[in-house]
């Protein structure tokens, strides 16, 4: 497996994200039908899709060449970290990286 294959955005998605993408495709992209299948409201499903889109953009970003930072940003985009915790972790990590160079 080449370095570019190892860093492919799809390799960083969690199983539940991949399952969501699969169901989205199988429902022909119908958010209404997918919301019904998940038994959630349309706005709830739309929020999940928007977060997944942002997460994929981060995971696919060529500007981020560090796997830890990519994962940290993806967790923030996914709503798993609040902004204060994200900023503190990112700042601490970047300061640590600067100190080790």
C-alpha positions in Angstrom: 0.0 0.0 0.0 1.5 3.4 -1.0 1.6 6.4 1.3 -1.2 8.1 -0.7 -3.4 5.0 -0.1 -2.7 5.0 3.6 -3.8 8.6 3.9 -7.0 8.3 1.8 -9.9 10.1 3.6 -12.0 7.0 3.5 -9.5 5.1 5.6 -10.0 7.6 8.4 -13.8 7.3 8.6 -15.3 5.4 11.5 -17.5 2.4 10.7 -20.7 4.3 11.5 -19.7 7.0 9.0 -19.1 4.5 6.3 -22.5 2.8 7.1 -24.2 6.2 6.9 -22.6 7.0 3.5 -23.7 3.5 2.2 -27.3 4.0 3.4 -27.3 7.5 1.9 -26.3 6.0 -1.5 -28.8 3.1 -1.2 -31.6 5.7 -0.5 -30.5 7.5 -3.7 -29.5 10.6 -1.7 -33.0 11.2 -0.3 -32.5 12.8 3.0 -36.2 12.5 3.8 -36.2 8.8 3.3 -32.9 8.4 5.1 -34.3 10.4 8.1 -37.3 8.1 8.2 -34.9 5.0 8.1 -32.9 6.4 11.0 -36.1 7.5 12.8 -34.9 11.0 13.2 -36.1 14.4 12.0 -34.9 15.9 8.7 -32.9 18.7 10.5 -31.1 16.1 12.7 -30.1 14.1 9.7 -29.1 17.2 7.8 -26.8 18.2 10.7 -25.2 14.7 10.7 -24.6 15.0 6.9 -23.2 18.5 7.2 -20.8 17.3 9.9 -19.8 14.3 7.8 -19.1 16.6 4.8 -16.9 18.8 6.9 -15.1 15.8 8.3 -14.4 14.4 4.9 -13.1 17.8 3.7 -10.7 17.8 6.7 -9.6 14.2 6.2 -9.1 14.8 2.5 -7.2 18.1 3.0 -3.7 18.1 1.4 -2.8 21.0 3.8 -2.9 18.8 6.8 0.0 16.3 6.6 -0.1 15.1 10.2 -2.4 12.2 11.1 -2.9 13.3 14.7 -4.0 16.8 13.7 -6.2 15.4 10.9 -8.0 13.2 13.5 -8.3 16.0 16.0 -9.8 18.3 13.4 -12.1 15.5 12.2 -13.4 14.9 15.8 -14.1 18.6 16.1 -16.0 18.7 12.8 -17.9 15.6 14.0 -19.1 17.4 17.1 -17.1 15.2 19.4 -15.0 18.0 20.8 -16.2 21.5 21.8 -14.3 24.5 20.5 -12.5 25.2 23.7 -11.2 21.7 24.1 -10.3 21.5 20.4 -8.3 24.8 20.6 -6.5 23.8 23.7 -5.5 20.4 22.3 -4.5 21.7 18.9 -2.4 24.5 20.5 -0.7 22.1 22.9 0.1 19.7 20.1 1.4 22.4 17.8 3.6 23.8 20.6 4.9 20.3 21.3 5.7 19.8 17.7 7.6 23.1 17.6 9.6 22.1 20.7 10.7 18.8 19.2 12.0 20.1 15.9 
